[in-house]
Amino acid sequence: MKHFSFSTQDLLKALAIVNVFETGKPFGEFTAVAVLNDGAGISYGISQFTHRSGSLAAVIERYLKQGGKVGRNLLENALPNLKRTDPVVMRAYAGDERFKKALRSAAVTREMREAQLQIMFEKYLRRAIDECDRLTRLINQLRMLARAEAGEIAIASDLVDVAALAASVVEQIEPVAGARGIAISCADGQRIVARGDAGWLQRLLLILLDNAIKFTGEGGRIGVTFARANGLVRVAVTDTGTGIRPDALPHVFERFYRADRARSRKTSGAGLGLALAKWIVDRHHGTIAVESRPGEGSTFTVSLPAFAERRDQSGTARPIDASPAGLSMSAS
């Protein structure tokens, strides 16, 4: 095994390089300019760009997009090669005096500092913020389920136009689906009325549509249909997504259950959405079911007690109760 020995001067120089790049301040007789003029210094500088910002190329690209002018021509020419992240290329640029000078000059500009901060935020801080948001949603869902099971959440007993509500929710979530290249539609239909809590029924539809979007790829389709038959309002959310394995179907409404764990790691859910959806349906004296075939998609169908309507002499729509006698929406 080959052993290397370093002189005190070498060690001091290495320490200086680290301190200058870490603090941005002079260290002894070493300054940023002196360090950057050294091949080892620029190598360390490149590694710090990569470590802190994810990619030297990404920082330079953002710098150029923000109108950075210092060293622009040379950095612009170097960018395609830097994107290759080839160690040989990086070593070549570490010894390129013109590149070092351009990078050194650009490093002190406002545009370069902003570029570094933006890339660093997107790569590191954004992940932390997203994780905090995910944990906050998880805590809120757990708290809500706990309150629900304790009977602390009241459910209103109003007349709800399910067709109009579904159309409104689809319109609300359409931009999210569109951003992922997913087409979403809601069937046109006449007024279909159920008795329940509009706010909770809206949440139910949002859960089902959000779930469909998570597991439907680009180019997929999601559709919402509804109908009234046999005293029931049926709302179906169908997608052309990945589908659910037959052995997983009986468990999808259990809390924390995630049928495809490998796929689930890429989504932000915690396996509570469908459990909450079932609670909402149960409290509305309805049922929820799922049909699915792996690779073809899934259909979640919600059935709720319906209310028929008839017009009185003045033309006003009056509900005819078609739900089970004595239907109660109390918290107990």
Secondary structure, 3 states (H helix, E strand, C coil): CCCCCCCHHHHHHHHHHHHHHHHCCCECCECHHHHHCCHHHHHHHHHHHHHHHCCHHHHHHHHHHCCCCCCHHHHHHHHHHHCCCCHHHHHHHHCCHHHHHHHHHHHCCHHHHHHHHHHHHHHHHHHHHHHHHHHHHHHHHHHHHHHHHCCCCCCCCEEEEHHHHHHHHHHHHHHHHHHCCCEEEECCCCCCEEEECHHHHHHHHHHHHHHHHHCCCCCCEEEEEEEEECCEEEEEEEECCCCCCCCCHHHCCCCCCCCCHHHHCCCCCCCCHHHHHHHHHHHCCCEEEEEEECCCEEEEEEEEEEEEEEECCCCCEEEEECCCCCCCCCCC
